[in-house]
């Protein structure tokens, strides 16, 4: 995994701050591969409670993380109980690493 412990800690803290302690976050995509280079930070965030405006909430998390982590591309896939299933969710769950 190509994230430092400090970066992982910060991501977990921001997710808990915005979505509560029950939220879970996984890193997926190229950053999971230690041999790869570059790449954005792809996060699957699963929350137990419905989120009113998922796209806005995902964008807010990405923006706050970008400010905290520096100028890096961050993609957030936010899943709540009302999110329709999508192939990216299964891929992220299967290949992602819990933070």
SEDO-673576 format. One record per atom (N, C-alpha, C, O): z, x, y; residue number from 1; atom name; residue in one letter. Coordinates in steps of 0.02 Angstrom, whole numbers. Layout:
Z  X  Y  NUM  CA  a
...
% end
This chain:
0  43  -58  1  N  x
0  0  0  1  CA  x
0  45  62  1  C  x
40  91  68  1  O  x
-45  30  107  2  N  x
-50  72  167  2  CA  x
-16  40  227  2  C  x
-48  27  278  2  O  x
48  27  219  3  N  x
92  6  274  3  CA  x
157  44  265  3  C  x
182  52  210  3  O  x
184  67  320  4  N  x
249  102  316  4  CA  x
305  51  305  4  C  x
295  -9  315  4  O  x
362  76  285  5  N  x
420  32  277  5  CA  x
438  -1  343  5  C  x
457  -60  343  5  O  x
433  35  398  6  N  x
447  5  464  6  CA  x
398  -51  480  6  C  x
418  -103  507  6  O  x
334  -41  464  7  N  x
285  -94  476  7  CA  x
299  -155  432  7  C  x
295  -211  455  7  O  x
316  -143  369  8  N  x
332  -199  324  8  CA  x
394  -237  349  8  C  x
395  -298  349  8  O  x
444  -200  371  9  N  x
505  -231  396  9  CA  x
490  -274  458  9  C  x
515  -329  464  9  O  x
450  -247  503  10  N  x
432  -283  564  10  CA  x
393  -347  547  10  C  x
406  -399  577  10  O  x
347  -343  501  11  N  x
308  -402  482  11  CA  x
353  -455  452  11  C  x
349  -513  471  11  O  x
397  -435  406  12  N  x
444  -483  376  12  CA  x
488  -516  429  12  C  x
500  -577  427  12  O  x
511  -477  477  13  N  x
555  -503  530  13  CA  x
518  -553  574  13  C  x
545  -606  591  13  O  x
456  -538  592  14  N  x
416  -583  635  14  CA  x
401  -648  598  14  C  x
404  -702  627  14  O  x
385  -643  534  15  N  x
371  -703  494  15  CA  x
433  -747  490  15  C  x
429  -808  499  15  O  x
490  -717  477  16  N  x
553  -755  474  16  CA  x
571  -785  541  16  C  x
594  -842  545  16  O  x
559  -748  595  17  N  x
574  -773  662  17  CA  x
532  -834  679  17  C  x
558  -882  708  17  O  x
468  -833  662  18  N  x
423  -888  680  18  CA  x
424  -946  631  18  C  x
415  -1004  651  18  O  x
436  -932  566  19  N  x
430  -984  515  19  CA  x
492  -996  474  19  C  x
492  -1039  430  19  O  x
545  -959  487  20  N  x
607  -969  451  20  CA  x
615  -923  391  20  C  x
567  -891  370  20  O  x
677  -921  365  21  N  x
692  -874  310  21  CA  x
658  -892  244  21  C  x
654  -849  200  21  O  x
633  -952  237  22  N  x
600  -972  175  22  CA  x
527  -951  171  22  C  x
495  -959  119  22  O  x
500  -925  226  23  N  x
430  -905  227  23  CA  x
421  -841  186  23  C  x
464  -797  186  23  O  x
365  -837  151  24  N  x
348  -778  111  24  CA  x
283  -748  136  24  C  x
238  -784  157  24  O  x
279  -682  134  25  N  x
219  -648  159  25  CA  x
194  -597  108  25  C  x
234  -561  77  25  O  x
128  -595  99  26  N  x
95  -548  54  26  CA  x
41  -510  93  26  C  x
6  -539  134  26  O  x
36  -447  78  27  N  x
-19  -406  103  27  CA  x
-74  -409  51  27  C  x
-60  -399  -9  27  O  x
-136  -421  71  28  N  x
-192  -421  24  28  CA  x
-251  -387  58  28  C  x
-249  -371  118  28  O  x
-304  -377  21  29  N  x
-363  -346  49  29  CA  x
-360  -270  43  29  C  x
-324  -243  1  29  O  x
-398  -236  86  30  N  x
-407  -164  79  30  CA  x
-343  -124  90  30  C  x
-337  -69  63  30  O  x
-296  -149  128  31  N  x
-234  -112  140  31  CA  x
-190  -105  79  31  C  x
-144  -65  78  31  O  x
-203  -144  27  32  N  x
-166  -138  -36  32  CA  x
-188  -76  -75  32  C  x
-150  -48  -114  32  O  x
-250  -55  -63  33  N  x
-280  2  -99  33  CA  x
-262  67  -64  33  C  x
-286  80  -8  33  O  x
-221  108  -96  34  N  x
-200  172  -67  34  CA  x
-258  220  -58  34  C  x
-255  265  -16  34  O  x
-311  213  -97  35  N  x
-368  259  -93  35  CA  x
-417  240  -38  35  C  x
-459  281  -18  35  O  x
-413  179  -12  36  N  x
-459  156  40  36  CA  x
-438  185  108  36  C  x
-384  212  116  36  O  x
-484  178  155  37  N  x
-469  201  223  37  CA  x
-485  144  271  37  C  x
-526  101  257  37  O  x
-449  144  328  38  N  x
-462  93  378  38  CA  x
-446  24  354  38  C  x
-404  15  309  38  O  x
-478  -25  383  39  N  x
-468  -94  363  39  CA  x
-415  -129  404  39  C  x
-369  -98  430  39  O  x
-424  -194  409  40  N  x
-375  -234  446  40  CA  x
-315  -250  401  40  C  x
-316  -237  341  40  O  x
-265  -278  432  41  N  x
-205  -300  395  41  CA  x
-214  -374  379  41  C  x
-212  -416  424  41  O  x
-223  -390  316  42  N  x
-232  -459  293  42  CA  x
-167  -484  265  42  C  x
-139  -455  218  42  O  x
-141  -539  293  43  N  x
-77  -566  272  43  CA  x
-85  -639  250  43  C  x
-116  -679  284  43  O  x
-55  -655  193  44  N  x
-48  -724  171  44  CA  x
24  -743  185  44  C  x
70  -712  158  44  O  x
34  -793  227  45  N  x
100  -817  244  45  CA  x
107  -888  217  45  C  x
70  -933  236  45  O  x
155  -897  172  46  N  x
167  -963  142  46  CA  x
234  -989  167  46  C  x
286  -956  160  46  O  x
232  -1049  195  47  N  x
292  -1079  223  47  CA  x
308  -1144  187  47  C  x
263  -1181  168  47  O  x
373  -1157  176  48  N  x
392  -1217  137  48  CA  x
388  -1282  177  48  C  x
384  -1336  147  48  O  x
388  -1278  243  49  N  x
387  -1338  286  49  CA  x
320  -1344  320  49  C  x
287  -1294  333  49  O  x
298  -1405  335  50  N  x
235  -1414  371  50  CA  x
237  -1381  439  50  C  x
288  -1380  473  50  O  x
179  -1354  459  51  N  x
171  -1322  524  51  CA  x
124  -1367  564  51  C  x
70  -1384  540  51  O  x
145  -1386  624  52  N  x
106  -1433  665  52  CA  x
34  -1412  678  52  C  x
-12  -1451  668  52  O  x
24  -1352  700  53  N  x
-43  -1327  717  53  CA  x
-51  -1259  683  53  C  x
-37  -1207  712  53  O  x
-74  -1261  621  54  N  x
-80  -1199  581  54  CA  x
-122  -1145  615  54  C  x
-100  -1087  617  54  O  x
-181  -1161  641  55  N  x
-221  -1108  673  55  CA  x
-185  -1076  732  55  C  x
-188  -1015  740  55  O  x
-152  -1115  773  56  N  x
-116  -1087  830  56  CA  x
-57  -1045  807  56  C  x
-43  -992  836  56  O  x
-22  -1069  756  57  N  x
36  -1032  731  57  CA  x
14  -965  700  57  C  x
47  -914  709  57  O  x
-41  -966  663  58  N  x
-68  -904  634  58  CA  x
-90  -856  688  58  C  x
-77  -796  683  58  O  x
-122  -882  740  59  N  x
-144  -839  796  59  CA  x
-85  -810  833  59  C  x
-87  -752  854  59  O  x
-32  -849  842  60  N  x
27  -824  876  60  CA  x
59  -766  837  60  C  x
77  -715  865  60  O  x
65  -775  771  61  N  x
93  -722  729  61  CA  x
50  -660  734  61  C  x
76  -605  743  61  O  x
-16  -668  728  62  N  x
-61  -610  731  62  CA  x
-54  -575  798  62  C  x
-53  -513  801  62  O  x
-49  -613  853  63  N  x
-43  -583  919  63  CA  x
23  -546  927  63  C  x
25  -490  953  63  O  x
78  -575  904  64  N  x
143  -542  909  64  CA  x
145  -479  867  64  C  x
175  -429  887  64  O  x
114  -482  808  65  N  x
113  -422  766  65  CA  x
69  -367  797  65  C  x
85  -308  793  65  O  x
14  -388  827  66  N  x
-30  -338  858  66  CA  x
5  -304  916  66  C  x
-3  -243  926  66  O  x
44  -340  954  67  N  x
83  -310  1009  67  CA  x
135  -262  980  67  C  x
144  -207  1005  67  O  x
169  -284  927  68  N  x
223  -243  898  68  CA  x
197  -182  860  68  C  x
229  -129  861  68  O  x
140  -189  826  69  N  x
115  -136  783  69  CA  x
63  -92  817  69  C  x
44  -39  791  69  O  x
40  -113  874  70  N  x
-12  -75  908  70  CA  x
-80  -107  896  70  C  x
-85  -159  864  70  O  x
-130  -76  923  71  N  x
-197  -105  922  71  CA  x
-229  -100  853  71  C  x
-265  -52  838  71  O  x
-214  -149  811  72  N  x
-241  -153  743  72  CA  x
-267  -224  733  72  C  x
-240  -271  761  72  O  x
-319  -231  693  73  N  x
-344  -297  676  73  CA  x
-297  -327  624  73  C  x
-281  -296  574  73  O  x
-275  -388  638  74  N  x
-228  -422  593  74  CA  x
-255  -493  581  74  C  x
-267  -531  627  74  O  x
-265  -509  517  75  N  x
-287  -576  498  75  CA  x
-231  -610  461  75  C  x
-202  -583  414  75  O  x
-215  -671  482  76  N  x
-161  -710  452  76  CA  x
-190  -773  420  76  C  x
-224  -812  454  76  O  x
-177  -782  356  77  N  x
-193  -844  322  77  CA  x
-126  -880  312  77  C  x
-83  -857  275  77  O  x
-119  -936  346  78  N  x
-56  -974  346  78  CA  x
-63  -1035  301  78  C  x
-109  -1075  310  78  O  x
-18  -1041  253  79  N  x
-20  -1096  205  79  CA  x
46  -1134  208  79  C  x
100  -1105  200  79  O  x
41  -1200  221  80  N  x
100  -1243  219  80  CA  x
87  -1298  167  80  C  x
33  -1298  137  80  O  x
134  -1343  155  81  N  x
123  -1394  103  81  CA  x
62  -1439  114  81  C  x
38  -1471  67  81  O  x
36  -1442  175  82  N  x
-22  -1485  190  82  CA  x
-88  -1447  191  82  C  x
-140  -1476  205  82  O  x
-86  -1383  177  83  N  x
-147  -1343  177  83  CA  x
-189  -1357  115  83  C  x
-164  -1350  60  83  O  x
-252  -1377  125  84  N  x
-295  -1387  66  84  CA  x
-306  -1320  30  84  C  x
-314  -1269  62  84  O  x
-306  -1321  -37  85  N  x
-317  -1259  -74  85  CA  x
-385  -1229  -57  85  C  x
-434  -1264  -46  85  O  x
-387  -1163  -56  86  N  x
-450  -1127  -42  86  CA  x
-451  -1065  -87  86  C  x
-399  -1039  -105  86  O  x
-510  -1041  -104  87  N  x
-515  -982  -147  87  CA  x
-478  -921  -119  87  C  x
-449  -883  -158  87  O  x
-477  -912  -53  88  N  x
-443  -854  -24  88  CA  x
-368  -855  -40  88  C  x
-337  -803  -47  88  O  x
-339  -914  -45  89  N  x
-267  -919  -61  89  CA  x
-253  -892  -131  89  C  x
-205  -854  -140  89  O  x
-295  -910  -179  90  N  x
-285  -887  -247  90  CA  x
-296  -812  -252  90  C  x
-258  -777  -286  90  O  x
-347  -786  -219  91  N  x
-361  -715  -220  91  CA  x
-302  -676  -189  91  C  x
-279  -626  -216  91  O  x
-277  -701  -133  92  N  x
-220  -667  -100  92  CA  x
-157  -669  -143  92  C  x
-120  -620  -145  92  O  x
-145  -724  -177  93  N  x
-87  -729  -220  93  CA  x
-93  -682  -280  93  C  x
-44  -650  -301  93  O  x
-153  -679  -308  94  N  x
-165  -640  -368  94  CA  x
-165  -564  -353  94  C  x
-138  -525  -392  94  O  x
-196  -544  -299  95  N  x
-205  -473  -285  95  CA  x
-157  -446  -233  95  C  x
-151  -385  -224  95  O  x
-123  -491  -197  96  N  x
-79  -469  -143  96  CA  x
-14  -440  -167  96  C  x
7  -449  -224  96  O  x
18  -404  -120  97  N  x
82  -372  -134  97  CA  x
134  -405  -89  97  C  x
126  -406  -28  97  O  x
188  -432  -118  98  N  x
241  -462  -76  98  CA  x
271  -410  -29  98  C  x
284  -353  -49  98  O  x
282  -430  32  99  N  x
317  -386  79  99  CA  x
389  -408  82  99  C  x
429  -378  119  99  O  x
% end
